[in-house]
């Protein structure tokens, strides 16, 4: 039984090494396009979800923070798409700023209550997913 498992693992590894990398990974340009589209879609969904709560002062604050996070994400995408690859000293502050912007969104979400908290929580999950996808897949 153990021998079959080991063989299966080895075969999987060998086959994975034989497959072209492009079969698994999208290009940076394709990832950048996907990230931009997903971020825009998440923003539209957020605006629709918080429309009933437009009078709440947290909504414009969250929207402003969301736009700032979007700008930081765009800066990250541009740096990662540039040639030659950016130096870590250039990239690290951009990633740090993106992290700070997402933390600001999380803090604003924490101030909300009731259905607004749910709407902001859903938006935050989507924005975090888009950001994680960008960080993971931009080469």
ROSETOR-547592 format. One record per atom (N, C-alpha, C, O): residue in one letter; atom name; x, y, z. Coordinates in pm, whole numbers, plus 50000, padded with zeros to 5 digits. Each point is the difference from the previous one (the first is absolute). Last residue first. Layout:
(site 'A' 'CA' (X Y Z))
...
***
This chain:
(site 'X' 'N' (50374 53793 48876))
(site 'X' 'CA' (50140 49957 49998))
(site 'X' 'C' (50088 50108 49946))
(site 'X' 'O' (50122 49983 49991))
(site 'X' 'N' (49366 49925 50251))
(site 'X' 'CA' (50078 50094 49919))
(site 'X' 'C' (50146 49959 50008))
(site 'X' 'O' (50057 49991 50109))
(site 'X' 'N' (49602 49775 50143))
(site 'X' 'CA' (50016 49963 49859))
(site 'X' 'C' (50075 50099 49913))
(site 'X' 'O' (50035 49967 49887))
(site 'X' 'N' (49861 50069 50604))
(site 'X' 'CA' (50044 49863 49975))
(site 'X' 'C' (50040 49977 49854))
(site 'X' 'O' (50095 49927 49973))
(site 'X' 'N' (49723 50490 50176))
(site 'X' 'CA' (50128 49978 50066))
(site 'X' 'C' (50057 49862 49967))
(site 'X' 'O' (50122 49984 49985))
(site 'X' 'N' (49445 50124 49855))
(site 'X' 'CA' (50103 50081 49935))
(site 'X' 'C' (50138 49973 50060))
(site 'X' 'O' (50097 49980 49928))
(site 'X' 'N' (49534 49813 50271))
(site 'X' 'CA' (50020 49944 49867))
(site 'X' 'C' (50112 50076 49928))
(site 'X' 'O' (50087 49940 49937))
(site 'X' 'N' (49768 50228 50474))
(site 'X' 'CA' (50080 49878 50018))
(site 'X' 'C' (50030 49934 49866))
(site 'X' 'O' (50110 49949 49979))
(site 'X' 'N' (49602 50423 50017))
(site 'X' 'CA' (50137 50040 50035))
(site 'X' 'C' (50090 49878 50016))
(site 'X' 'O' (50113 49999 49950))
(site 'X' 'N' (49430 49929 49980))
(site 'X' 'CA' (50060 50057 49879))
(site 'X' 'C' (50146 50036 50027))
(site 'X' 'O' (50087 49972 49918))
(site 'X' 'N' (49662 49881 50448))
(site 'X' 'CA' (50022 49891 49905))
(site 'X' 'C' (50068 50050 49873))
(site 'X' 'O' (50092 49936 49949))
(site 'X' 'N' (49774 50380 50377))
(site 'X' 'CA' (50115 49921 50046))
(site 'X' 'C' (50032 49887 49903))
(site 'X' 'O' (50117 49972 49974))
(site 'X' 'N' (49498 50282 49946))
(site 'X' 'CA' (50120 50080 49973))
(site 'X' 'C' (50126 49927 50046))
(site 'X' 'O' (50103 50008 49934))
(site 'X' 'N' (49478 49791 50157))
(site 'X' 'CA' (50027 50002 49856))
(site 'X' 'C' (50128 50076 49969))
(site 'X' 'O' (50081 49956 49919))
(site 'X' 'N' (49772 50041 50527))
(site 'X' 'CA' (50041 49865 49960))
(site 'X' 'C' (50036 49999 49851))
(site 'X' 'O' (50102 49944 49962))
(site 'X' 'N' (49713 50450 50211))
(site 'X' 'CA' (50138 49981 50044))
(site 'X' 'C' (50053 49862 49961))
(site 'X' 'O' (50116 49987 49960))
(site 'X' 'N' (49429 50116 49962))
(site 'X' 'CA' (50087 50076 49910))
(site 'X' 'C' (50147 49976 50034))
(site 'X' 'O' (50083 49982 49912))
(site 'X' 'N' (49597 49833 50373))
(site 'X' 'CA' (50000 49931 49871))
(site 'X' 'C' (50092 50069 49901))
(site 'X' 'O' (50074 49935 49926))
(site 'X' 'N' (49864 50274 50488))
(site 'X' 'CA' (50073 49875 50016))
(site 'X' 'C' (50008 49922 49870))
(site 'X' 'O' (50106 49947 49966))
(site 'X' 'N' (49630 50442 50057))
(site 'X' 'CA' (50142 50034 49997))
(site 'X' 'C' (50086 49875 50014))
(site 'X' 'O' (50107 49990 49939))
(site 'X' 'N' (49430 49953 50096))
(site 'X' 'CA' (50033 50047 49865))
(site 'X' 'C' (50149 50033 49988))
(site 'X' 'O' (50064 49964 49902))
(site 'X' 'N' (49769 49919 50523))
(site 'X' 'CA' (49998 49884 49910))
(site 'X' 'C' (50040 50040 49858))
(site 'X' 'O' (50077 49930 49934))
(site 'X' 'N' (49873 50409 50385))
(site 'X' 'CA' (50119 49920 50032))
(site 'X' 'C' (50008 49877 49909))
(site 'X' 'O' (50108 49961 49957))
(site 'X' 'N' (49509 50303 50017))
(site 'X' 'CA' (50113 50070 49939))
(site 'X' 'C' (50129 49922 50027))
(site 'X' 'O' (50085 49990 49912))
(site 'X' 'N' (49516 49864 50290))
(site 'X' 'CA' (50009 49962 49859))
(site 'X' 'C' (50115 50071 49928))
(site 'X' 'O' (50058 49945 49906))
(site 'X' 'N' (50005 50073 50607))
(site 'X' 'CA' (49881 49954 49930))
(site 'X' 'C' (50027 49960 49856))
(site 'X' 'O' (50103 49941 49967))
(site 'X' 'N' (50254 50389 50227))
(site 'X' 'CA' (49914 49905 50072))
(site 'X' 'C' (49884 49960 49911))
(site 'X' 'O' (49968 50066 49901))
(site 'X' 'N' (50580 50170 50089))
(site 'X' 'CA' (49863 49988 49952))
(site 'X' 'C' (49922 49900 50084))
(site 'X' 'O' (50058 49917 50071))
(site 'X' 'N' (50415 50174 49973))
(site 'X' 'CA' (49920 50106 50061))
(site 'X' 'C' (49852 49989 49963))
(site 'X' 'O' (49915 50059 50066))
(site 'X' 'N' (50424 49652 49749))
(site 'X' 'CA' (49980 49970 50142))
(site 'X' 'C' (49916 50104 50073))
(site 'X' 'O' (49941 49970 50104))
(site 'X' 'N' (50197 50092 49444))
(site 'X' 'CA' (49898 49895 50006))
(site 'X' 'C' (49967 49967 50145))
(site 'X' 'O' (49884 49974 50034))
(site 'X' 'N' (50472 50317 49889))
(site 'X' 'CA' (49872 50066 49973))
(site 'X' 'C' (49885 49900 50006))
(site 'X' 'O' (49893 50031 50052))
(site 'X' 'N' (50540 49797 49989))
(site 'X' 'CA' (49967 50081 50117))
(site 'X' 'C' (49866 50072 49982))
(site 'X' 'O' (49920 50008 50093))
(site 'X' 'N' (50256 49749 49543))
(site 'X' 'CA' (49958 49908 50106))
(site 'X' 'C' (49959 50078 50125))
(site 'X' 'O' (49901 49965 50065))
(site 'X' 'N' (50284 50275 49578))
(site 'X' 'CA' (49866 49951 49964))
(site 'X' 'C' (49946 49909 50110))
(site 'X' 'O' (49882 50008 50036))
(site 'X' 'N' (50558 50136 50009))
(site 'X' 'CA' (49908 50112 50023))
(site 'X' 'C' (49857 49960 49966))
(site 'X' 'O' (49906 50038 50070))
(site 'X' 'N' (50433 49658 49830))
(site 'X' 'CA' (49978 50006 50145))
(site 'X' 'C' (49905 50114 50035))
(site 'X' 'O' (49916 49985 50089))
(site 'X' 'N' (50226 49977 49469))
(site 'X' 'CA' (49905 49893 50032))
(site 'X' 'C' (49970 49994 50149))
(site 'X' 'O' (49889 49968 50041))
(site 'X' 'N' (50437 50337 49816))
(site 'X' 'CA' (49869 50039 49946))
(site 'X' 'C' (49895 49895 50030))
(site 'X' 'O' (49886 50034 50035))
(site 'X' 'N' (50562 49876 50082))
(site 'X' 'CA' (49944 50105 50086))
(site 'X' 'C' (49860 50041 49953))
(site 'X' 'O' (49910 50021 50081))
(site 'X' 'N' (50331 49680 49648))
(site 'X' 'CA' (49961 49935 50126))
(site 'X' 'C' (49936 50101 50095))
(site 'X' 'O' (49899 49969 50063))
(site 'X' 'N' (50285 50197 49543))
(site 'X' 'CA' (49880 49922 49969))
(site 'X' 'C' (49949 49930 50125))
(site 'X' 'O' (49879 49995 50023))
(site 'X' 'N' (50528 50227 50011))
(site 'X' 'CA' (49890 50096 49990))
(site 'X' 'C' (49869 49928 49970))
(site 'X' 'O' (49896 50033 50056))
(site 'X' 'N' (50497 49708 49947))
(site 'X' 'CA' (49969 50048 50136))
(site 'X' 'C' (49882 50096 49998))
(site 'X' 'O' (49913 49993 50087))
(site 'X' 'N' (50256 49865 49503))
(site 'X' 'CA' (49927 49891 50064))
(site 'X' 'C' (49962 50040 50143))
(site 'X' 'O' (49890 49970 50045))
(site 'X' 'N' (50378 50329 49726))
(site 'X' 'CA' (49870 49995 49934))
(site 'X' 'C' (49915 49890 50062))
(site 'X' 'O' (49881 50020 50024))
(site 'X' 'N' (50570 50032 50118))
(site 'X' 'CA' (49913 50107 50050))
(site 'X' 'C' (49861 49999 49937))
(site 'X' 'O' (49902 50038 50065))
(site 'X' 'N' (50417 49634 49778))
(site 'X' 'CA' (49958 49981 50139))
(site 'X' 'C' (49913 50114 50053))
(site 'X' 'O' (49898 49972 50062))
(site 'X' 'N' (50322 50031 49496))
(site 'X' 'CA' (49874 49926 50011))
(site 'X' 'C' (49948 49992 50143))
(site 'X' 'O' (49879 50008 50022))
(site 'X' 'N' (50545 50194 49869))
(site 'X' 'CA' (49893 50075 49934))
(site 'X' 'C' (49865 49936 50025))
(site 'X' 'O' (49900 50069 50022))
(site 'X' 'N' (50492 49723 50135))
(site 'X' 'CA' (49991 50129 50069))
(site 'X' 'C' (49891 50089 49940))
(site 'X' 'O' (49947 50088 50069))
(site 'X' 'N' (50165 49493 49728))
(site 'X' 'CA' (49921 49985 50123))
(site 'X' 'C' (49983 50131 50076))
(site 'X' 'O' (49897 50023 50063))
(site 'X' 'N' (50172 50010 49412))
(site 'X' 'CA' (50082 49956 50113))
(site 'X' 'C' (49911 49985 50122))
(site 'X' 'O' (49900 50071 50013))
(site 'X' 'N' (49902 49866 49482))
(site 'X' 'CA' (50037 50100 50101))
(site 'X' 'C' (50084 49939 50112))
(site 'X' 'O' (49989 49882 50033))
(site 'X' 'N' (50012 49949 49447))
(site 'X' 'CA' (49927 49978 50125))
(site 'X' 'C' (50046 50102 50104))
(site 'X' 'O' (50118 50032 50009))
(site 'X' 'N' (49948 50130 49494))
(site 'X' 'CA' (50034 49881 50076))
(site 'X' 'C' (49921 49991 50130))
(site 'X' 'O' (49936 50097 50041))
(site 'X' 'N' (49768 50030 49723))
(site 'X' 'CA' (50121 49928 49964))
(site 'X' 'C' (50114 50100 50001))
(site 'X' 'O' (49987 50105 49937))
(site 'X' 'N' (49471 49833 50284))
(site 'X' 'CA' (50108 50076 49937))
(site 'X' 'C' (50119 49910 49970))
(site 'X' 'O' (50019 49894 50059))
(site 'X' 'N' (49569 49988 50177))
(site 'X' 'CA' (49993 49984 49855))
(site 'X' 'C' (50116 50068 49929))
(site 'X' 'O' (50022 49978 49881))
(site 'X' 'N' (49915 50049 50592))
(site 'X' 'CA' (50026 49860 49968))
(site 'X' 'C' (49997 49975 49849))
(site 'X' 'O' (50060 49904 49952))
(site 'X' 'N' (49837 50532 50209))
(site 'X' 'CA' (50138 49965 50033))
(site 'X' 'C' (50033 49857 49959))
(site 'X' 'O' (50105 49974 49941))
(site 'X' 'N' (49451 50173 50006))
(site 'X' 'CA' (50090 50069 49906))
(site 'X' 'C' (50146 49965 50027))
(site 'X' 'O' (50077 49977 49907))
(site 'X' 'N' (49597 49859 50392))
(site 'X' 'CA' (49988 49935 49869))
(site 'X' 'C' (50097 50063 49900))
(site 'X' 'O' (50068 49930 49926))
(site 'X' 'N' (49898 50272 50498))
(site 'X' 'CA' (50065 49869 50009))
(site 'X' 'C' (49999 49930 49864))
(site 'X' 'O' (50102 49947 49957))
(site 'X' 'N' (49658 50450 50077))
(site 'X' 'CA' (50144 50029 50004))
(site 'X' 'C' (50081 49870 50008))
(site 'X' 'O' (50103 49986 49934))
(site 'X' 'N' (49431 49981 50097))
(site 'X' 'CA' (50040 50036 49864))
(site 'X' 'C' (50150 50030 49993))
(site 'X' 'O' (50067 49961 49905))
(site 'X' 'N' (49746 49963 50517))
(site 'X' 'CA' (50002 49875 49923))
(site 'X' 'C' (50045 50028 49857))
(site 'X' 'O' (50079 49923 49943))
(site 'X' 'N' (49855 50446 50332))
(site 'X' 'CA' (50119 49926 50044))
(site 'X' 'C' (50013 49869 49923))
(site 'X' 'O' (50110 49960 49961))
(site 'X' 'N' (49505 50296 49966))
(site 'X' 'CA' (50117 50068 49944))
(site 'X' 'C' (50129 49928 50039))
(site 'X' 'O' (50092 49987 49918))
(site 'X' 'N' (49508 49857 50270))
(site 'X' 'CA' (50003 49973 49856))
(site 'X' 'C' (50118 50065 49931))
(site 'X' 'O' (50061 49942 49911))
(site 'X' 'N' (49857 50154 50541))
(site 'X' 'CA' (50052 49864 49986))
(site 'X' 'C' (50008 49960 49852))
(site 'X' 'O' (50094 49932 49959))
(site 'X' 'N' (49706 50477 50136))
(site 'X' 'CA' (50143 50009 50031))
(site 'X' 'C' (50065 49861 49986))
(site 'X' 'O' (50110 49988 49946))
(site 'X' 'N' (49426 50039 50012))
(site 'X' 'CA' (50064 50059 49883))
(site 'X' 'C' (50152 50012 50020))
(site 'X' 'O' (50077 49980 49907))
(site 'X' 'N' (49667 49872 50456))
(site 'X' 'CA' (49998 49900 49893))
(site 'X' 'C' (50069 50053 49875))
(site 'X' 'O' (50077 49928 49936))
(site 'X' 'N' (49854 50365 50424))
(site 'X' 'CA' (50106 49904 50032))
(site 'X' 'C' (50010 49891 49893))
(site 'X' 'O' (50109 49954 49967))
(site 'X' 'N' (49539 50352 49993))
(site 'X' 'CA' (50127 50071 49981))
(site 'X' 'C' (50118 49905 50027))
(site 'X' 'O' (50097 49999 49924))
(site 'X' 'N' (49476 49836 50165))
(site 'X' 'CA' (50017 50018 49856))
(site 'X' 'C' (50133 50069 49970))
(site 'X' 'O' (50072 49960 49908))
(site 'X' 'N' (49797 49994 50539))
(site 'X' 'CA' (50041 49870 49946))
(site 'X' 'C' (50026 50014 49850))
(site 'X' 'O' (50096 49943 49947))
(site 'X' 'N' (49735 50434 50267))
(site 'X' 'CA' (50135 49971 50051))
(site 'X' 'C' (50053 49870 49941))
(site 'X' 'O' (50115 49992 49957))
(site 'X' 'N' (49437 50138 49952))
(site 'X' 'CA' (50099 50077 49923))
(site 'X' 'C' (50144 49977 50048))
(site 'X' 'O' (50094 50006 49920))
(site 'X' 'N' (49573 49757 50323))
(site 'X' 'CA' (49999 49963 49858))
(site 'X' 'C' (50097 50086 49919))
(site 'X' 'O' (50082 49945 49927))
(site 'X' 'N' (49821 50123 50546))
(site 'X' 'CA' (50103 49899 49970))
(site 'X' 'C' (50009 49968 49851))
(site 'X' 'O' (50106 49962 49950))
(site 'X' 'N' (49558 50334 50250))
(site 'X' 'CA' (50130 50061 49972))
(site 'X' 'C' (50112 49900 49971))
(site 'X' 'O' (50103 50038 49943))
(site 'X' 'N' (49362 49906 49943))
(site 'X' 'CA' (50093 49966 50108))
(site 'X' 'C' (50138 50059 49968))
(site 'X' 'O' (50050 49982 49888))
(site 'X' 'N' (49580 50036 49806))
(site 'X' 'CA' (49999 50107 50100))
(site 'X' 'C' (50097 49973 50115))
(site 'X' 'O' (50035 50092 50074))
(site 'X' 'N' (49884 49590 49568))
(site 'X' 'CA' (50078 50114 49953))
(site 'X' 'C' (50007 50113 50103))
(site 'X' 'O' (50096 50077 50001))
(site 'X' 'N' (49707 49449 49966))
(site 'X' 'CA' (50061 50058 50121))
(site 'X' 'C' (50081 50125 49967))
(site 'X' 'O' (50090 50037 50076))
(site 'X' 'N' (49685 49684 49592))
(site 'X' 'CA' (49897 50031 50100))
(site 'X' 'C' (50055 50070 50125))
(site 'X' 'O' (49923 50056 50079))
(site 'X' 'N' (50386 49805 49576))
(site 'X' 'CA' (49911 50108 49956))
(site 'X' 'C' (49891 50031 50103))
(site 'X' 'O' (49972 50117 50024))
(site 'X' 'N' (50386 49531 49968))
(site 'X' 'CA' (49993 50105 50103))
(site 'X' 'C' (49907 50115 49961))
(site 'X' 'O' (49985 50095 50077))
(site 'X' 'N' (50091 49521 49634))
(site 'X' 'CA' (49965 49947 50132))
(site 'X' 'C' (49982 50109 50104))
(site 'X' 'O' (49918 49986 50091))
(site 'X' 'N' (50230 50117 49465))
(site 'X' 'CA' (49860 49957 49998))
(site 'X' 'C' (49956 49954 50139))
(site 'X' 'O' (49888 50026 50042))
(site 'X' 'N' (50563 50087 49899))
(site 'X' 'CA' (49916 50121 49988))
(site 'X' 'C' (49852 49964 50000))
(site 'X' 'O' (49919 50071 50058))
(site 'X' 'N' (50394 49572 49940))
(site 'X' 'CA' (50003 50073 50127))
(site 'X' 'C' (49906 50120 49994))
(site 'X' 'O' (49920 50021 50091))
(site 'X' 'N' (50147 49740 49513))
(site 'X' 'CA' (49919 49923 50095))
(site 'X' 'C' (49992 50068 50135))
(site 'X' 'O' (49895 50003 50063))
(site 'X' 'N' (50392 50183 49617))
(site 'X' 'CA' (49861 50019 49958))
(site 'X' 'C' (49906 49926 50095))
(site 'X' 'O' (49896 50054 50040))
(site 'X' 'N' (50559 49877 50026))
(site 'X' 'CA' (49965 50137 50036))
(site 'X' 'C' (49854 50029 49963))
(site 'X' 'O' (49927 50061 50078))
(site 'X' 'N' (50260 49527 49794))
(site 'X' 'CA' (49981 50003 50146))
(site 'X' 'C' (49958 50140 50045))
(site 'X' 'O' (49917 50013 50090))
(site 'X' 'N' (50197 49934 49458))
(site 'X' 'CA' (49875 49929 50029))
(site 'X' 'C' (49970 50002 50150))
(site 'X' 'O' (49885 50019 50040))
(site 'X' 'N' (50525 50158 49819))
(site 'X' 'CA' (49890 50086 49956))
(site 'X' 'C' (49865 49936 50030))
(site 'X' 'O' (49907 50067 50045))
(site 'X' 'N' (50475 49677 50042))
(site 'X' 'CA' (49994 50113 50094))
(site 'X' 'C' (49883 50091 49963))
(site 'X' 'O' (49925 50044 50086))
(site 'X' 'N' (50169 49600 49625))
(site 'X' 'CA' (49942 49952 50125))
(site 'X' 'C' (49988 50112 50102))
(site 'X' 'O' (49901 50007 50073))
(site 'X' 'N' (50312 50089 49516))
(site 'X' 'CA' (49857 49970 49978))
(site 'X' 'C' (49933 49957 50130))
(site 'X' 'O' (49889 50044 50031))
(site 'X' 'N' (50578 50025 49978))
(site 'X' 'CA' (49929 50127 49979))
(site 'X' 'C' (49850 49978 49982))
(site 'X' 'O' (49919 50074 50057))
(site 'X' 'N' (50352 49545 49972))
(site 'X' 'CA' (49997 50070 50128))
(site 'X' 'C' (49923 50131 49986))
(site 'X' 'O' (49916 50032 50084))
(site 'X' 'N' (50164 49717 49525))
(site 'X' 'CA' (49903 49934 50088))
(site 'X' 'C' (49986 50074 50132))
(site 'X' 'O' (49888 50020 50049))
(site 'X' 'N' (50443 50130 49655))
(site 'X' 'CA' (49866 50027 49946))
(site 'X' 'C' (49893 49939 50088))
(site 'X' 'O' (49900 50065 50030))
(site 'X' 'N' (50544 49838 50076))
(site 'X' 'CA' (49972 50141 50027))
(site 'X' 'C' (49861 50038 49950))
(site 'X' 'O' (49926 50071 50069))
(site 'X' 'N' (50233 49500 49830))
(site 'X' 'CA' (49968 50011 50143))
(site 'X' 'C' (49964 50143 50033))
(site 'X' 'O' (49904 50025 50073))
(site 'X' 'N' (50248 49895 49496))
(site 'X' 'CA' (49867 49941 50018))
(site 'X' 'C' (49957 50009 50145))
(site 'X' 'O' (49883 50029 50029))
(site 'X' 'N' (50549 50115 49868))
(site 'X' 'CA' (49903 50090 49939))
(site 'X' 'C' (49858 49947 50017))
(site 'X' 'O' (49908 50076 50028))
(site 'X' 'N' (50454 49658 50113))
(site 'X' 'CA' (49980 50114 50090))
(site 'X' 'C' (49896 50096 49945))
(site 'X' 'O' (49921 50057 50075))
(site 'X' 'N' (50030 49436 49774))
(site 'X' 'CA' (50103 50103 49990))
(site 'X' 'C' (49969 50114 50097))
(site 'X' 'O' (49887 50015 50046))
(site 'X' 'N' (49960 49490 50076))
(site 'X' 'CA' (49963 50103 49904))
(site 'X' 'C' (50112 50103 49995))
(site 'X' 'O' (50079 50012 50094))
(site 'X' 'N' (49964 49456 50044))
(site 'X' 'CA' (50006 50139 50042))
(site 'X' 'C' (49959 50093 49886))
(site 'X' 'O' (50043 49985 49886))
(site 'X' 'N' (49970 49529 50073))
(site 'X' 'CA' (49948 50026 50134))
(site 'X' 'C' (49985 50148 50030))
(site 'X' 'O' (49907 50041 50070))
(site 'X' 'N' (50269 49790 49519))
(site 'X' 'CA' (49876 49925 50016))
(site 'X' 'C' (49936 50030 50134))
(site 'X' 'O' (49878 49986 50015))
(site 'X' 'N' (50549 50183 49858))
(site 'X' 'CA' (49888 50081 49953))
(site 'X' 'C' (49867 49926 50011))
(site 'X' 'O' (49894 50063 49996))
(site 'X' 'N' (50522 49723 50105))
(site 'X' 'CA' (49956 50090 50106))
(site 'X' 'C' (49878 50080 49957))
(site 'X' 'O' (49912 50028 50081))
(site 'X' 'N' (50182 49481 49717))
(site 'X' 'CA' (50050 50136 49986))
(site 'X' 'C' (49942 50091 50109))
(site 'X' 'O' (49885 49984 50042))
(site 'X' 'N' (50200 49487 50036))
(site 'X' 'CA' (49899 50091 49945))
(site 'X' 'C' (50059 50140 49988))
(site 'X' 'O' (50076 50043 50087))
(site 'X' 'N' (50166 49594 50113))
(site 'X' 'CA' (49998 49992 49855))
(site 'X' 'C' (49902 50098 49937))
(site 'X' 'O' (50017 50038 49884))
(site 'X' 'N' (50024 49905 50589))
(site 'X' 'CA' (50123 50061 49949))
(site 'X' 'C' (50002 50002 49848))
(site 'X' 'O' (50061 50088 49939))
(site 'X' 'N' (49586 49697 50284))
(site 'X' 'CA' (49989 50144 50022))
(site 'X' 'C' (50124 50072 49950))
(site 'X' 'O' (49991 50114 49953))
(site 'X' 'N' (49996 49416 50036))
(site 'X' 'CA' (49910 50057 49900))
(site 'X' 'C' (49989 50151 50016))
(site 'X' 'O' (49990 50073 49901))
(site 'X' 'N' (50261 49694 50419))
(site 'X' 'CA' (50065 49993 49869))
(site 'X' 'C' (49913 50061 49892))
(site 'X' 'O' (50049 50073 49914))
(site 'X' 'N' (49770 49893 50521))
(site 'X' 'CA' (50110 50097 49995))
(site 'X' 'C' (50068 50001 49864))
(site 'X' 'O' (50029 50106 49946))
(site 'X' 'N' (49641 49570 50130))
(site 'X' 'CA' (49939 50133 49997))
(site 'X' 'C' (50107 50108 49990))
(site 'X' 'O' (49987 50094 49922))
(site 'X' 'N' (50154 49465 50139))
(site 'X' 'CA' (49946 50019 49865))
(site 'X' 'C' (49938 50139 49985))
(site 'X' 'O' (50018 50067 49898))
(site 'X' 'N' (50131 49805 50530))
(site 'X' 'CA' (50112 50020 49909))
(site 'X' 'C' (49953 50025 49857))
(site 'X' 'O' (50054 50086 49931))
(site 'X' 'N' (49622 49805 50393))
(site 'X' 'CA' (50058 50132 50028))
(site 'X' 'C' (50114 50030 49903))
(site 'X' 'O' (50009 50111 49946))
(site 'X' 'N' (49802 49462 50035))
(site 'X' 'CA' (49904 50100 49955))
(site 'X' 'C' (50054 50141 50019))
(site 'X' 'O' (49987 50084 49912))
(site 'X' 'N' (50261 49557 50261))
(site 'X' 'CA' (50005 50002 49853))
(site 'X' 'C' (49907 50107 49944))
(site 'X' 'O' (50035 50073 49908))
(site 'X' 'N' (49951 49851 50553))
(site 'X' 'CA' (50127 50064 49964))
(site 'X' 'C' (50012 50010 49848))
(site 'X' 'O' (50042 50103 49948))
(site 'X' 'N' (49594 49661 50220))
(site 'X' 'CA' (49985 50142 50030))
(site 'X' 'C' (50125 50076 49960))
(site 'X' 'O' (49992 50109 49942))
(site 'X' 'N' (50013 49424 50024))
(site 'X' 'CA' (49913 50058 49899))
(site 'X' 'C' (49983 50150 50021))
(site 'X' 'O' (49997 50077 49904))
(site 'X' 'N' (50242 49681 50420))
(site 'X' 'CA' (50076 50005 49877))
(site 'X' 'C' (49918 50063 49887))
(site 'X' 'O' (50053 50079 49922))
(site 'X' 'N' (49750 49833 50497))
(site 'X' 'CA' (50089 50116 50007))
(site 'X' 'C' (50076 50017 49869))
(site 'X' 'O' (50022 50111 49954))
(site 'X' 'N' (49707 49510 50081))
(site 'X' 'CA' (49918 50119 50000))
(site 'X' 'C' (50087 50126 50000))
(site 'X' 'O' (49977 50092 49922))
***
